[in-house]
Amino acid sequence: MSPLTLLHNATVFDPQKLGVTDVLVGGGSILAVGAELNVEGIPGAAVVDLTGKTLVPGLVDGHLHQVGGCGLQGYASRAPELWTGELAMAGITTSVAAPGMDMLTKNMESVLAKVYALESDGLTAFAFLGGGRRPYQTLTDSIRKDLFLIEKLIGVKVFLGQGAASRYSNDELIDLASELEWSARTTSKACLLHAHLGETEDPAAQLLFAIKKSQAAPDRFQATHGNYTEHTMAASVELAKAGCAVDLNPLLDPRAGVMDAIGVQEALPRLLQAGVDPSMLTMSTDGNANVPRLRPDGSRGPYVKNLGSLWGATVELVSDFGMKLDDVLPLVTSNPARVLQLAYKGRIQPGSDADLLVLDGTLQIVDVYAKGKHFVADGQPLIESMYEQHPAEAYPYPALAR
């Protein structure tokens, strides 16, 4: 993108619909939004005509596995890292690494190094501390010091009610919430207690207890996997009404082989009908968490990274289930940005980062900009990580020639 670029005549969603208008971008940020903006006569300025196209904020994915998850099916099920081009092609311009069950070979040093790698390529990345097993690894000698000293760490992930995960007492969760409240006040970061809800009958009982008894602000809490089971769905209603953000996961769907899950196309309307404030809801991919592809005969095939599910679910809710785009977009843009306290993300307004998706008439992503840099053009990646390869390009030369 030129130093000053005018994106002209697009139908813009902020994520609320603004109508056909112009967006002026410069220095990685959005400078102005309005009809008939003019850069004529400004040296180096460019105009991109987006007539007939739709412009929306880049996706904010608050829960994925940047260095890969542990499949809990032996050593061979350890997932590889994600690459910049893969994230960009999925429209994900901001992501948060959520540590999983393997914190031995995928430790916090590797998680943080991957955050910095994605940042150096031009995306925006953060990470949670924590994971499925305790004692937690830290980069200093405490969670408090890590959150205070390392900008890219913005909370702690815990597993509640999950079979292979460590357990907590109520007092331990209250102490953790208090630590995060102190960290949030001293750093002005989100410092979330990001809780994975598992498959037990009352998966959120301890989390609700901590919200009520810890004296931490309710917005210090986020529950993910809200659509995992009927039990997590019931818990999600109670949690949201207590002020806890609730995250839905498109990969949790009977069509993907998760038979007890409630697909987001059903879960979202049900939560809204139950009186949940839509501003309390987000969606994330849980991308690269070792999810096998389900074959037509019910058997499981190769593992998939699942990054496209975030935008795919958004489009499905609009195209197949009759929801309005500006009702669904906040779940993947402005709502997670607010929960993560990233005021400069998830919006198309002056001062926001120029993270932008250009959509065609069928809502497919054709162009992606991250902080004003053109990452995807006409559906093709313009940038890749250093070792990233697409299948057709893998090892094109004999070994001795490399």
DRENDO-1510 file (C-alpha; in Angstrom, 1 decimal, always signed):
<recs>
REC; n; res; u; v; w
REC; 1; MET; +0.0; +0.0; +0.0 .
REC; 2; SER; +1.2; +3.5; -0.8 .
REC; 3; PRO; +2.1; +5.9; +2.0 .
REC; 4; LEU; -1.3; +7.4; +1.6 .
REC; 5; THR; -4.1; +5.2; +0.1 .
REC; 6; LEU; -7.7; +6.0; -0.5 .
REC; 7; LEU; -10.0; +3.0; -0.5 .
REC; 8; HIS; -12.8; +4.4; -2.6 .
REC; 9; ASN; -16.5; +3.6; -2.8 .
REC; 10; ALA; -16.8; +0.4; -0.8 .
REC; 11; THR; -19.7; -0.6; +1.3 .
REC; 12; VAL; -18.1; -0.2; +4.7 .
REC; 13; PHE; -19.0; -2.1; +8.0 .
REC; 14; ASP; -17.4; -0.6; +11.1 .
REC; 15; PRO; -18.6; -3.4; +12.0 .
REC; 16; GLN; -21.9; -1.6; +11.9 .
REC; 17; LYS; -23.0; -0.7; +8.4 .
REC; 18; LEU; -21.8; +2.7; +7.3 .
REC; 19; GLY; -23.0; +2.4; +3.7 .
REC; 20; VAL; -21.0; +3.3; +0.6 .
REC; 21; THR; -18.1; +5.6; +1.6 .
REC; 22; ASP; -14.3; +6.1; +1.5 .
REC; 23; VAL; -11.6; +5.1; +3.9 .
REC; 24; LEU; -8.2; +6.9; +4.0 .
REC; 25; VAL; -5.2; +4.9; +5.2 .
REC; 26; GLY; -1.7; +6.0; +6.0 .
REC; 27; GLY; +1.1; +5.0; +8.3 .
REC; 28; GLY; -0.6; +1.7; +9.1 .
REC; 29; SER; -3.7; +3.5; +10.5 .
REC; 30; ILE; -7.1; +4.6; +9.4 .
REC; 31; LEU; -6.9; +8.4; +9.0 .
REC; 32; ALA; -10.4; +9.3; +7.9 .
REC; 33; VAL; -13.8; +7.7; +7.0 .
REC; 34; GLY; -16.3; +9.6; +4.9 .
REC; 35; ALA; -17.9; +10.2; +1.5 .
REC; 36; GLU; -15.9; +11.8; -1.3 .
REC; 37; LEU; -12.5; +12.0; +0.4 .
REC; 38; ASN; -9.9; +13.4; -2.0 .
REC; 39; VAL; -6.2; +12.8; -2.3 .
REC; 40; GLU; -5.8; +14.4; -5.7 .
REC; 41; GLY; -2.5; +16.3; -5.9 .
REC; 42; ILE; -0.9; +14.6; -2.9 .
REC; 43; PRO; +2.5; +13.1; -4.0 .
REC; 44; GLY; +2.6; +9.3; -3.7 .
REC; 45; ALA; -1.1; +9.0; -2.9 .
REC; 46; ALA; -3.0; +6.1; -4.4 .
REC; 47; VAL; -6.7; +5.4; -5.0 .
REC; 48; VAL; -8.1; +1.8; -4.9 .
REC; 49; ASP; -11.6; +1.6; -6.4 .
REC; 50; LEU; -13.7; -0.8; -4.4 .
REC; 51; THR; -17.0; -0.1; -6.2 .
REC; 52; GLY; -19.2; -3.2; -5.6 .
REC; 53; LYS; -17.0; -4.5; -2.8 .
REC; 54; THR; -17.5; -4.7; +0.9 .
REC; 55; LEU; -14.9; -3.5; +3.4 .
REC; 56; VAL; -14.9; -4.9; +7.0 .
REC; 57; PRO; -12.3; -5.0; +9.9 .
REC; 58; GLY; -9.7; -7.7; +10.0 .
REC; 59; LEU; -10.6; -10.6; +12.2 .
REC; 60; VAL; -9.5; -10.8; +15.8 .
REC; 61; ASP; -9.0; -14.4; +16.8 .
REC; 62; GLY; -8.8; -14.6; +20.6 .
REC; 63; HIS; -7.9; -18.3; +20.9 .
REC; 64; LEU; -5.7; -20.3; +18.6 .
REC; 65; HIS; -2.5; -22.3; +18.8 .
REC; 66; GLN; +0.3; -20.4; +17.0 .
REC; 67; VAL; +2.9; -23.1; +17.7 .
REC; 68; GLY; +0.4; -26.0; +17.4 .
REC; 69; GLY; -1.5; -28.0; +19.9 .
REC; 70; CYS; -0.8; -31.4; +21.4 .
REC; 71; GLY; -3.2; -34.0; +19.9 .
REC; 72; LEU; -3.1; -36.3; +22.9 .
REC; 73; GLN; -2.8; -39.2; +20.5 .
REC; 74; GLY; +0.9; -39.8; +20.8 .
REC; 75; TYR; +4.0; -38.0; +19.7 .
REC; 76; ALA; +3.0; -37.9; +16.0 .
REC; 77; SER; -0.1; -35.8; +16.8 .
REC; 78; ARG; +1.9; -32.8; +17.8 .
REC; 79; ALA; +0.8; -30.0; +15.4 .
REC; 80; PRO; +3.2; -27.8; +13.4 .
REC; 81; GLU; +3.4; -24.0; +13.7 .
REC; 82; LEU; +1.1; -21.6; +12.0 .
REC; 83; TRP; +2.5; -19.3; +9.3 .
REC; 84; THR; +1.8; -15.7; +8.4 .
REC; 85; GLY; +0.4; -16.5; +5.0 .
REC; 86; GLU; -2.1; -19.0; +6.4 .
REC; 87; LEU; -3.4; -16.5; +8.9 .
REC; 88; ALA; -3.7; -13.8; +6.3 .
REC; 89; MET; -5.5; -16.0; +3.9 .
REC; 90; ALA; -8.1; -16.7; +6.6 .
REC; 91; GLY; -8.5; -12.9; +7.2 .
REC; 92; ILE; -7.0; -13.2; +10.7 .
REC; 93; THR; -5.0; -10.0; +11.4 .
REC; 94; THR; -4.8; -10.2; +15.2 .
REC; 95; SER; -4.5; -13.5; +17.1 .
REC; 96; VAL; -3.9; -14.7; +20.7 .
REC; 97; ALA; -1.9; -17.9; +21.4 .
REC; 98; ALA; -3.7; -20.1; +23.9 .
REC; 99; PRO; -1.3; -22.7; +25.5 .
REC; 100; GLY; -2.6; -26.2; +25.3 .
REC; 101; MET; -1.9; -29.5; +27.0 .
REC; 102; ASP; +1.7; -29.8; +25.9 .
REC; 103; MET; +3.8; -27.2; +27.8 .
REC; 104; LEU; +6.9; -29.4; +27.7 .
REC; 105; THR; +7.9; -29.1; +24.0 .
REC; 106; LYS; +5.6; -26.1; +23.3 .
REC; 107; ASN; +6.7; -24.0; +26.2 .
REC; 108; MET; +6.3; -20.3; +26.9 .
REC; 109; GLU; +9.6; -19.4; +25.3 .
REC; 110; SER; +8.5; -20.9; +22.0 .
REC; 111; VAL; +5.0; -19.4; +22.3 .
REC; 112; LEU; +6.5; -15.9; +22.8 .
REC; 113; ALA; +9.1; -16.3; +20.1 .
REC; 114; LYS; +6.2; -17.2; +17.6 .
REC; 115; VAL; +4.3; -14.1; +18.7 .
REC; 116; TYR; +7.4; -12.0; +17.9 .
REC; 117; ALA; +7.8; -13.8; +14.6 .
REC; 118; LEU; +4.2; -13.0; +13.5 .
REC; 119; GLU; +4.7; -9.4; +14.6 .
REC; 120; SER; +7.9; -9.1; +12.6 .
REC; 121; ASP; +6.0; -10.3; +9.5 .
REC; 122; GLY; +3.4; -7.6; +10.0 .
REC; 123; LEU; +0.5; -9.2; +11.8 .
REC; 124; THR; -0.6; -8.5; +15.4 .
REC; 125; ALA; -0.1; -11.3; +18.0 .
REC; 126; PHE; -0.4; -11.8; +21.7 .
REC; 127; ALA; -0.3; -14.8; +24.0 .
REC; 128; PHE; -1.8; -16.2; +27.2 .
REC; 129; LEU; +0.2; -17.8; +30.0 .
REC; 130; GLY; -1.1; -21.0; +31.5 .
REC; 131; GLY; -2.2; -24.2; +29.8 .
REC; 132; GLY; -3.6; -27.6; +30.7 .
REC; 133; ARG; -1.0; -28.8; +33.2 .
REC; 134; ARG; +0.5; -27.3; +36.3 .
REC; 135; PRO; +2.8; -26.0; +37.6 .
REC; 136; TYR; +2.7; -23.3; +35.0 .
REC; 137; GLN; +5.9; -22.4; +33.3 .
REC; 138; THR; +6.8; -18.7; +33.5 .
REC; 139; LEU; +9.4; -16.6; +31.7 .
REC; 140; THR; +10.4; -14.8; +34.9 .
REC; 141; ASP; +9.6; -16.5; +38.2 .
REC; 142; SER; +5.9; -15.6; +38.5 .
REC; 143; ILE; +2.7; -14.9; +36.5 .
REC; 144; ARG; +2.6; -11.5; +38.0 .
REC; 145; LYS; +6.1; -10.5; +36.8 .
REC; 146; ASP; +5.4; -12.0; +33.4 .
REC; 147; LEU; +2.3; -10.0; +32.8 .
REC; 148; PHE; +3.8; -6.8; +34.3 .
REC; 149; LEU; +7.1; -7.0; +32.3 .
REC; 150; ILE; +6.2; -8.6; +29.0 .
REC; 151; GLU; +3.8; -6.5; +26.8 .
REC; 152; LYS; +2.6; -9.4; +24.6 .
REC; 153; LEU; +1.3; -11.5; +27.5 .
REC; 154; ILE; -2.3; -10.5; +28.2 .
REC; 155; GLY; -3.8; -13.2; +30.5 .
REC; 156; VAL; -3.8; -16.7; +31.8 .
REC; 157; LYS; -5.6; -19.7; +30.2 .
REC; 158; VAL; -7.0; -22.5; +32.5 .
REC; 159; PHE; -8.9; -25.6; +31.8 .
REC; 160; LEU; -12.0; -26.3; +33.9 .
REC; 161; GLY; -13.8; -29.7; +33.8 .
REC; 162; GLN; -11.5; -31.3; +31.2 .
REC; 163; GLY; -10.3; -34.8; +31.7 .
REC; 164; ALA; -6.5; -34.5; +31.0 .
REC; 165; ALA; -6.1; -31.1; +32.7 .
REC; 166; SER; -5.0; -30.1; +36.1 .
REC; 167; ARG; -7.6; -29.3; +38.8 .
REC; 168; TYR; -8.1; -26.2; +40.9 .
REC; 169; SER; -9.6; -25.5; +44.3 .
REC; 170; ASN; -12.0; -22.6; +44.5 .
REC; 171; ASP; -9.4; -20.6; +46.6 .
REC; 172; GLU; -6.8; -21.1; +43.9 .
REC; 173; LEU; -9.0; -19.7; +41.2 .
REC; 174; ILE; -9.9; -16.7; +43.5 .
REC; 175; ASP; -6.2; -16.1; +44.1 .
REC; 176; LEU; -5.5; -16.2; +40.3 .
REC; 177; ALA; -8.3; -13.8; +39.6 .
REC; 178; SER; -6.9; -11.4; +42.2 .
REC; 179; GLU; -3.5; -11.6; +40.7 .
REC; 180; LEU; -5.0; -10.8; +37.3 .
REC; 181; GLU; -6.9; -7.9; +38.7 .
REC; 182; TRP; -3.7; -6.4; +40.2 .
REC; 183; SER; -1.9; -7.0; +36.9 .
REC; 184; ALA; -4.7; -5.3; +34.9 .
REC; 185; ARG; -4.8; -2.3; +37.1 .
REC; 186; THR; -1.0; -1.8; +37.1 .
REC; 187; THR; -0.5; -2.4; +33.3 .
REC; 188; SER; -3.9; -1.3; +31.7 .
REC; 189; LYS; -3.9; -4.6; +29.8 .
REC; 190; ALA; -6.8; -7.1; +29.7 .
REC; 191; CYS; -5.1; -9.7; +31.9 .
REC; 192; LEU; -7.9; -12.1; +31.3 .
REC; 193; LEU; -8.7; -15.3; +33.1 .
REC; 194; HIS; -9.5; -17.2; +29.9 .
REC; 195; ALA; -11.2; -20.4; +30.9 .
REC; 196; HIS; -11.7; -23.5; +28.7 .
REC; 197; LEU; -15.0; -25.1; +29.7 .
REC; 198; GLY; -14.8; -28.9; +29.5 .
REC; 199; GLU; -17.3; -31.7; +29.4 .
REC; 200; THR; -18.4; -32.1; +33.0 .
REC; 201; GLU; -22.0; -31.5; +34.1 .
REC; 202; ASP; -21.3; -28.2; +35.8 .
REC; 203; PRO; -18.2; -26.9; +34.0 .
REC; 204; ALA; -18.5; -23.2; +35.1 .
REC; 205; ALA; -19.3; -23.7; +38.8 .
REC; 206; GLN; -15.8; -22.7; +39.9 .
REC; 207; LEU; -15.6; -19.9; +37.5 .
REC; 208; LEU; -18.9; -18.4; +38.7 .
REC; 209; PHE; -17.7; -18.7; +42.2 .
REC; 210; ALA; -14.5; -16.9; +41.4 .
REC; 211; ILE; -16.4; -14.1; +39.6 .
REC; 212; LYS; -18.6; -13.6; +42.7 .
REC; 213; LYS; -16.0; -14.0; +45.4 .
REC; 214; SER; -12.7; -12.6; +44.0 .
REC; 215; GLN; -13.7; -9.0; +43.8 .
REC; 216; ALA; -12.1; -8.9; +40.4 .
REC; 217; ALA; -14.0; -7.0; +37.7 .
REC; 218; PRO; -16.4; -9.3; +35.8 .
REC; 219; ASP; -14.7; -8.2; +32.5 .
REC; 220; ARG; -11.5; -9.9; +33.8 .
REC; 221; PHE; -13.1; -13.2; +32.9 .
REC; 222; GLN; -13.8; -15.0; +29.6 .
REC; 223; ALA; -15.1; -18.5; +29.1 .
REC; 224; THR; -14.3; -20.3; +25.8 .
REC; 225; HIS; -15.9; -23.4; +24.2 .
REC; 226; GLY; -19.3; -22.1; +25.3 .
REC; 227; ASN; -21.0; -24.4; +22.7 .
REC; 228; TYR; -19.1; -27.6; +23.6 .
REC; 229; THR; -22.1; -29.3; +25.3 .
REC; 230; GLU; -25.6; -28.6; +26.5 .
REC; 231; HIS; -24.0; -28.1; +29.9 .
REC; 232; THR; -21.6; -25.4; +28.6 .
REC; 233; MET; -24.5; -23.8; +26.8 .
REC; 234; ALA; -26.4; -23.5; +30.0 .
REC; 235; ALA; -23.3; -22.2; +31.8 .
REC; 236; SER; -22.7; -19.6; +29.1 .
REC; 237; VAL; -26.1; -18.0; +29.7 .
REC; 238; GLU; -25.3; -17.7; +33.5 .
REC; 239; LEU; -21.7; -16.5; +32.9 .
REC; 240; ALA; -22.7; -13.8; +30.4 .
REC; 241; LYS; -25.3; -12.5; +32.7 .
REC; 242; ALA; -22.7; -12.4; +35.5 .
REC; 243; GLY; -20.5; -10.1; +33.2 .
REC; 244; CYS; -18.2; -12.8; +31.8 .
REC; 245; ALA; -17.5; -12.8; +28.1 .
REC; 246; VAL; -18.4; -16.0; +26.3 .
REC; 247; ASP; -16.5; -17.4; +23.4 .
REC; 248; LEU; -18.0; -19.7; +20.8 .
REC; 249; ASN; -16.0; -22.1; +18.7 .
REC; 250; PRO; -17.1; -23.0; +15.1 .
REC; 251; LEU; -15.1; -26.2; +15.1 .
REC; 252; LEU; -17.4; -27.6; +17.9 .
REC; 253; ASP; -20.0; -28.9; +15.6 .
REC; 254; PRO; -21.6; -32.3; +15.0 .
REC; 255; ARG; -20.8; -32.0; +11.4 .
REC; 256; ALA; -17.1; -32.0; +12.3 .
REC; 257; GLY; -17.5; -35.1; +14.5 .
REC; 258; VAL; -18.0; -33.3; +17.9 .
REC; 259; MET; -21.3; -35.0; +18.4 .
REC; 260; ASP; -22.3; -33.4; +21.7 .
REC; 261; ALA; -21.5; -29.9; +20.5 .
REC; 262; ILE; -24.0; -27.3; +19.4 .
REC; 263; GLY; -22.9; -25.7; +16.1 .
REC; 264; VAL; -22.6; -21.9; +16.2 .
REC; 265; GLN; -25.5; -21.6; +13.7 .
REC; 266; GLU; -27.7; -23.0; +16.5 .
REC; 267; ALA; -25.8; -21.8; +19.6 .
REC; 268; LEU; -25.8; -18.1; +18.7 .
REC; 269; PRO; -29.6; -17.7; +18.2 .
REC; 270; ARG; -30.2; -19.8; +21.3 .
REC; 271; LEU; -28.0; -17.6; +23.5 .
REC; 272; LEU; -29.6; -14.4; +22.1 .
REC; 273; GLN; -33.1; -15.8; +22.8 .
REC; 274; ALA; -32.0; -16.6; +26.3 .
REC; 275; GLY; -31.3; -12.9; +26.9 .
REC; 276; VAL; -27.6; -12.9; +26.5 .
REC; 277; ASP; -26.3; -9.4; +25.6 .
REC; 278; PRO; -24.7; -9.9; +22.1 .
REC; 279; SER; -21.8; -7.6; +23.2 .
REC; 280; MET; -20.7; -10.4; +25.6 .
REC; 281; LEU; -20.2; -12.9; +22.8 .
REC; 282; THR; -17.1; -13.6; +20.7 .
REC; 283; MET; -16.0; -16.4; +18.3 .
REC; 284; SER; -12.5; -17.9; +17.9 .
REC; 285; THR; -11.1; -20.7; +15.8 .
REC; 286; ASP; -9.2; -22.8; +18.3 .
REC; 287; GLY; -7.1; -23.0; +15.2 .
REC; 288; ASN; -4.3; -25.6; +14.9 .
REC; 289; ALA; -5.5; -27.5; +17.9 .
REC; 290; ASN; -5.2; -31.0; +16.3 .
REC; 291; VAL; -8.6; -31.5; +14.8 .
REC; 292; PRO; -9.0; -34.4; +12.4 .
REC; 293; ARG; -11.1; -34.1; +9.2 .
REC; 294; LEU; -14.2; -36.2; +9.4 .
REC; 295; ARG; -14.7; -38.5; +6.4 .
REC; 296; PRO; -18.2; -39.3; +5.0 .
REC; 297; ASP; -18.2; -42.8; +6.5 .
REC; 298; GLY; -17.6; -41.3; +10.0 .
REC; 299; SER; -13.9; -42.2; +10.2 .
REC; 300; ARG; -11.2; -39.6; +10.9 .
REC; 301; GLY; -8.8; -38.4; +8.3 .
REC; 302; PRO; -5.8; -36.0; +8.3 .
REC; 303; TYR; -5.6; -33.2; +10.8 .
REC; 304; VAL; -6.7; -29.7; +9.7 .
REC; 305; LYS; -5.6; -26.3; +11.0 .
REC; 306; ASN; -9.2; -25.0; +10.9 .
REC; 307; LEU; -8.3; -21.3; +10.4 .
REC; 308; GLY; -11.0; -20.7; +7.8 .
REC; 309; SER; -13.8; -21.6; +10.2 .
REC; 310; LEU; -13.9; -18.1; +11.7 .
REC; 311; TRP; -14.9; -16.3; +8.5 .
REC; 312; GLY; -16.7; -19.4; +7.2 .
REC; 313; ALA; -19.0; -19.5; +10.2 .
REC; 314; THR; -19.6; -15.7; +9.8 .
REC; 315; VAL; -20.7; -16.1; +6.2 .
REC; 316; GLU; -22.8; -19.2; +7.0 .
REC; 317; LEU; -24.7; -17.3; +9.7 .
REC; 318; VAL; -25.5; -14.6; +7.2 .
REC; 319; SER; -26.0; -16.6; +4.0 .
REC; 320; ASP; -27.7; -19.7; +5.3 .
REC; 321; PHE; -29.3; -18.6; +8.6 .
REC; 322; GLY; -30.6; -15.2; +7.7 .
REC; 323; MET; -28.6; -13.1; +10.2 .
REC; 324; LYS; -27.5; -9.6; +9.3 .
REC; 325; LEU; -23.7; -9.1; +8.6 .
REC; 326; ASP; -23.5; -6.2; +11.1 .
REC; 327; ASP; -25.1; -8.4; +13.8 .
REC; 328; VAL; -22.5; -11.2; +13.3 .
REC; 329; LEU; -19.3; -9.2; +12.5 .
REC; 330; PRO; -18.9; -7.8; +16.1 .
REC; 331; LEU; -18.3; -11.4; +17.3 .
REC; 332; VAL; -15.1; -11.6; +15.3 .
REC; 333; THR; -14.0; -8.0; +15.3 .
REC; 334; SER; -15.1; -5.3; +17.8 .
REC; 335; ASN; -16.3; -7.7; +20.6 .
REC; 336; PRO; -13.0; -9.6; +21.0 .
REC; 337; ALA; -11.0; -6.4; +20.6 .
REC; 338; ARG; -12.9; -4.9; +23.5 .
REC; 339; VAL; -12.6; -8.0; +25.6 .
REC; 340; LEU; -8.8; -8.0; +24.9 .
REC; 341; GLN; -8.7; -4.3; +25.6 .
REC; 342; LEU; -7.3; -3.5; +22.1 .
REC; 343; ALA; -9.1; -0.3; +21.4 .
REC; 344; TYR; -7.2; +0.2; +18.1 .
REC; 345; LYS; -8.5; -3.2; +16.7 .
REC; 346; GLY; -11.7; -4.5; +15.2 .
REC; 347; ARG; -13.1; -1.1; +14.0 .
REC; 348; ILE; -13.0; +1.0; +10.8 .
REC; 349; GLN; -12.6; +4.5; +12.3 .
REC; 350; PRO; -9.9; +7.1; +12.6 .
REC; 351; GLY; -7.1; +6.0; +14.8 .
REC; 352; SER; -7.7; +2.3; +14.4 .
REC; 353; ASP; -5.1; +0.0; +12.8 .
REC; 354; ALA; -5.7; -0.4; +9.1 .
REC; 355; ASP; -6.6; -4.1; +9.4 .
REC; 356; LEU; -9.1; -4.6; +6.6 .
REC; 357; LEU; -10.8; -7.3; +4.6 .
REC; 358; VAL; -12.2; -6.6; +1.1 .
REC; 359; LEU; -15.1; -8.9; +0.2 .
REC; 360; ASP; -16.7; -9.8; -3.1 .
REC; 361; GLY; -20.4; -10.1; -3.7 .
REC; 362; THR; -20.6; -13.5; -2.0 .
REC; 363; LEU; -18.7; -12.3; +1.1 .
REC; 364; GLN; -15.6; -14.2; +0.1 .
REC; 365; ILE; -12.3; -12.6; +1.2 .
REC; 366; VAL; -10.4; -11.2; -1.9 .
REC; 367; ASP; -7.9; -8.7; -0.3 .
REC; 368; VAL; -6.4; -8.5; +3.2 .
REC; 369; TYR; -4.6; -5.5; +4.7 .
REC; 370; ALA; -2.7; -5.7; +8.1 .
REC; 371; LYS; -1.7; -2.4; +9.5 .
REC; 372; GLY; -2.0; -1.0; +6.0 .
REC; 373; LYS; +0.2; -3.6; +4.4 .
REC; 374; HIS; -1.3; -5.6; +1.6 .
REC; 375; PHE; -1.1; -9.3; +2.6 .
REC; 376; VAL; -3.6; -10.9; +0.2 .
REC; 377; ALA; -4.5; -9.6; -3.3 .
REC; 378; ASP; -7.3; -11.2; -5.4 .
REC; 379; GLY; -7.3; -14.2; -3.2 .
REC; 380; GLN; -3.5; -14.8; -3.4 .
REC; 381; PRO; -1.0; -14.3; -0.6 .
REC; 382; LEU; +1.5; -11.5; -1.1 .
REC; 383; ILE; +3.5; -12.4; +2.1 .
REC; 384; GLU; +4.7; -15.7; +3.6 .
REC; 385; SER; +6.8; -16.6; +6.7 .
REC; 386; MET; +10.4; -17.4; +6.0 .
REC; 387; TYR; +9.9; -21.2; +5.9 .
REC; 388; GLU; +6.3; -21.3; +4.7 .
REC; 389; GLN; +5.5; -23.4; +1.7 .
REC; 390; HIS; +2.3; -24.1; -0.2 .
REC; 391; PRO; +1.8; -27.7; -1.3 .
REC; 392; ALA; +2.4; -27.0; -5.0 .
REC; 393; GLU; +5.6; -25.3; -4.2 .
REC; 394; ALA; +7.1; -27.8; -1.7 .
REC; 395; TYR; +10.6; -29.0; -2.6 .
REC; 396; PRO; +10.5; -27.9; -6.2 .
REC; 397; TYR; +14.2; -28.6; -6.7 .
REC; 398; PRO; +16.4; -31.7; -6.2 .
REC; 399; ALA; +18.0; -31.9; -2.7 .
REC; 400; LEU; +21.5; -31.2; -4.0 .
REC; 401; ALA; +20.3; -28.0; -5.7 .
REC; 402; ARG; +19.0; -26.5; -2.4 .
</recs>
